[in-house]
Amino acid sequence: LSTIIRKHNILCTTIQETKLAPNKEQNIHILAPKILIINNPNTENDRSAGTTFALNKDHLKNRTWDHSILIPGRAARLKIKKNNETQIDIINVYSPNETKEKIKFWKHLHEIIKKKDNWENTLLVGDFNFVESAIDRLPAHTDEKTITDAFNKIKATLQVTDGWRHQNETERAYTFSKQNPTALAQIDRIYVNVQKTSDYQNWEITENYNISDHQLVITEIIPQTTPIRGPGLWRLNNADEQHIQTRKWIKKLLKNTKEKLKATKDRKENNPQTIWAKTKEEIHSICIEEAKQRKNQLNKEKRKLKH
């Protein structure tokens, strides 16, 4: 989990079917001190349940949060605020497997949601254990209409839509698979406000790093009002400077550049600025390639040590 959060630079991860008993999150805090686990524990009558929010402490500066359990072990709400303004309002759900229990769950959750009037730009995320459309199953087929009817009332109240599907209308992708018989389904989803779909970009259904039998659904919140930034300046780092082979390549390149600058006569075709800009690009490429070589060598040495 720590690897996933660091690799994707994630603020908030939602987890379902945690089977995490009350107060057991403290054990995780010891193992992963940079992650804050907010637990909606399983119950005596529902030991396979449990939902959790995992927050990246590196991104919690100047932020506060408010967690409330909507349905024990099955649904919880997290509001993350900055400067007393709500930035993210998330409902994390884990639907039961049985049809009757699903219908009962979605109806119960809808009643809870209706009683609260402070929903705004809410995200509804989790393991839904059903699909809305046949395209989300292989072999393709729809789910019980009574389930989708119960769920549609929640969608209407919160004014949300499946964000990944909204941007990938005809694409087939799945988050869960099973054998005997083989079947695939996209039962893990992130629902976003219907008026704010363009604020959610860089959607991914990605590998699970062997921590789950479900794939991960990831998105990035980029409000339309956010200024577009370039990649920034590249700088030579200490590791490149101190690597002998990299220094040799750069020294040789700088020597050739110096000779080119001395020989430059036609400043329109080969002016010093153009030559120097090209040299910096080549230095950048050298550093990237040498860094890859070093990483590959380290990986080989690690594999040798394991054997």
Residue, then its C-alpha position, 0 to 999 in steps of 0.5 A: l500500500s505504501t508503494i502504491i501511494r508513493k508511486h502515484n503520489i496519492l492523497c487518499t486511498t479507499i479500501q474495502e473488505t478490510k476485515l480490520a477489527p476495531n483499533k487494529e489500525q494502530n498496528i498498521h501505523i507502526l509498520a507504515p508511519k507515513i500512512l494514516i488509516i481511518n477505519n470503519p471496522n468489521t462487526e461481529n455479524d459481518r466479519s468479512a466487511g470493513t472499509t478504510f481510508a488510507l491518507n498520505k501524511d505528506h499531503l495532509k499539511n494544513r488539512t483537517w478531516d472529519h470521518s463518520i460511519l454511515i453503515p458499520g463495516r459497509a459505508a463511511r464518509l470522509k471530508i477533507k478540508k483546507n482552510n476550513e473549506t471542504q476539498i474532498d467529500i468521499i463516501n467509501v462503500y463495500s456492497p454485500n454479494e447476495t442480491k437481496e442484501k445488495i438491494k437492502f444495502w443500497k436502499h438503507l444507504h439512500e435513506i441515510i444520504k437523504k437525511k443529510d443535506n450537506w452533500e456537495n461535489t461528493l465522490l462515491v467510491g468502492d467495491f459495488n459488487f454489481v455493474e450498471s451496464a453489460i459492457d462492464r462484464l465478460p461474458a457481457h450481461t446486465d445485473e438485476k434491475t432491482i439492484t440498479d433501480a435502488f442504486n440509481k436513487i443514490k446517484a440521483t440524490l448525489q448527482v454523480t456518474d461513473g467518472w471512468r466510464h464517462q471518459n471511456e464510453t466504449e472501452r472494455a476494462y475490468t477490475f475483478s476476475k474469477q475462475n470456474p467459470t472464468a468471468l471479468a467485471q468492473i465492479d470497482r468504480i469512482y462516481v463523480n459529480v455530473q457537473k464536474t466530470s472534466d475536473y477528474q483527469n488521468w484515469e487509470i485501471t492499474e495493477n494491484y501490486n499483489i495486495s488485492d484480487h481487485q485492480l485499482v481505479i485511480t483518478e486525479i482532481i485537476p479543477q478547470t481553473t487550475p493554471i497549466r504548468g510546464p515541466g519546470l527546469w531540469r537540474l543535474n543532480n549529485a548522483d549524476e555529477q559523482h558518477i565517473q562514467t557520466r562525468k566522462w561523457i559530459k566532459k567529452l561533450l563539453k570539450n566538443t561544444k567548446e570547439k564548436l563555439k570557437a569555430t562559429k562564424d555564421r551566427k545566424e545558422n549556428n549561434p552560440q545559444t543554439i549550440w549551448a541549448k543542444t548541448k544541454e539537451e544531450i547532457h540531459s539524455i546522457c544522464i537519463e541513459e546512465a541512470k537507467q544503466r546504473k539502476n539495471q546494474l543494481n537490480k542485477e546485483k540484488r537478484k544475485l544476492k537473493h540467490 
